[in-house]
Amino acid sequence: MTIRVLLADDQALLAGTFRLLIESCADMAVVGVAGDGRAAVELARETRPDVVVMDIRMPVLDGLAATEEICRDPALTGTRVLILTTFEIDAYVARALRAGASGFLGKDVGPEELLGAIRTVAAGDTLLSPTATRALIDRFLAHPETDPATPPPALDVLTAREREVMTQVAEGLSNDEIAERMYVSPLTVRTHVQRTMTKLGARHRAQLVAIAYRSGLVRVDPPADPGR
């Protein structure tokens, strides 16, 4: 099955480079290139891609607003959005996930990592770069109780290995980094992450981070007293 990809980036040279990279893969095809967010929405409705690789800062309509339109369009339920941006800041990550994006990566990723991310998102999984995960951790620590009336789900439904994986996800580690630490394959880590999300009712990786902190699975030590 060929993964149909729509590129949305106002930097023509960069979009052209991404196009060449994606079309070098036998299992992918670029169905369109948009130079602004409005054009991305219109092309998505016209071409029905499997994945939209979306920049954030674009003219006419920014990538986050375009993501919101694409993800709430009933005709595009089969289309997933992968945010690819230079700006991996907490506000952008949080808004992208609320808008319905399935992934968030920085533009400093390598070619194989980008292609792997497209395949992951097309398969129905979600992903966050380590930088984006850490940005969300910082955001959560600054505002730890967005909904204090809702208790975190109990973690006793998890196996010891699933708790171990969840802890490392909350520390901002990628699947590959976790796999290296645990001496298992990245596929095994991915399976643990997916099972943990299912058991805890988490829609995406970022929610695992929040649950880990709210439940006390991961704690942050207070800063040391400079007077001691």
C-alpha angles and dihedrals in degrees: 000000000000118000108225111215132194117198121210115187132126092213102089095195093051093045089050091052092050090049093054091048095049095044090052086071118086092215097053138064132182110230097182148347123223125194097199139025096257092053089048091057093047093047091048090055090047100045103027095215124195092227134020113203099208132194116206107216106059135136127259093017124013121234095253093054089045089051090053091053094047095046095049095046108106090209091060101051090125093054120094127194126223112192112216113183147147090229111073096172126147097246092053093046092049094047092046091054092046088051090056103259114160097207144017124202138164120241090241091077119120123250095257092047091053093048090047090050091053091051092047093051092044089054090058099258128124129227141182128195115243089249092053091047091052090048089056091049090054090048092050093049090052091049105021100167113045089155109018092171091067112072119215116258117267114263096209088096089069128087119235090256092051090052089050092052092045091052091054092046087055089052088060099253121151122233090257092052092048091048091053092051094047097040093236134112123275087241090059090051091049090053091051091049092050093048091048092051091049094049093048096040092241114159096201144004094269091063090057088058092053093045091049091056097039092050093049094242087125121032133187118221114231116251116273118260105256089208093065 
